[in-house]
Amino acid sequence: MALAPTVKLNDGNEIPQFGLGTWPMKDDQIADVIPQAAEQGYRLIDTAVNYGNEVGVGRGIRAAGIPREELFVTTKVPGRHHGYDATKRSLEESLERMQLDYVDLYLIHWPNPKEDKYVATWRAFVDLQKEGKVRSIGVSNFKAAHLDRLRDETGVLPSVNQIQLYPSVSQIDASAYNEQLGIAVESWSPLGRGANAKYYGGDESYLDIPLLREVAAKYGKTTGQIVLRWHVQQGLIPLPKSSNVERLTANIAVFDFSLEDSDMQRISSLDDGRAEVANSDERQEF
Ligand code: A2P
């Protein structure tokens, strides 16, 4: 079992370049899955207040028996807790639910720009980092204009932006802008399917499309591995969710082969100009 390589963030911390998505697993399920994932080399665990499973994540972490400093735990503040004081309280509650002293990465889950509280939320993040309760701070579903405001009004840029990203929604402009600002990009719903298909209008049979099958046959890999390799080969940090031990195992086994440039381009050609399904200028989540 090999661990995923790490990526250096703009604050000097290191993040594993592959993680376990936990939505929509409930407490009992995720508590079972984390030890299995840890055994397969997963060290980054991605949860959120709004996933409703932080208690199970904490139980899973303790059951996995991995030293705390070798794990990388992420959670996210929900829209209903935006604002300086509410954010600080929210983090305390998350730590209490997970029974942790700190998280490795704290994200603003959605910008909710119509509420216009994400800058105040960010100021709390900056202070929480100084207090040592969170190691790195970042955002999720933030567009260029939202990032610009954080930089202009606080002088502190996020270390990470977690956005919906898979070959058909490849977010080329957003990725390039984040890269230009030195912000690492995490891909949510990196396989573009499954439970998220129903919820966010994705494709149930995404991993069956002929082009992916063809490339998978060429390399003797699964289509899931081909898509996940496409992420890591461009420096993205994918967070696939699986509750099945075979898929968990296969998904992370993407660091021992590479795709030829021409195949990277063929997979990227699946981008059909589709916008992300959750447009965060419009969609607000609480
Ligand atoms: P399961 O938990 O049964 O494995 P995404 O992370 O893009 O949202 O996709 C998650 C969905 O894809 C889940 O429904 C998960 O179901 C399924 N899934 C995860 N890995 C694979 C894979 N390698 N092949 C097919 N389906 C997968």
Boltz pocket constraint, residues with backbone or C-beta under 6 A from the ligand:
constraints:
  - pocket:
      binder: B
      contacts: [[A, 21], [A, 188], [A, 189], [A, 190], [A, 191], [A, 192], [A, 193], [A, 194], [A, 195], [A, 196], [A, 207], [A, 222], [A, 224], [A, 225], [A, 239], [A, 240], [A, 241], [A, 242], [A, 243], [A, 244], [A, 247], [A, 248], [A, 250], [A, 251]]
      max_distance: 6.0
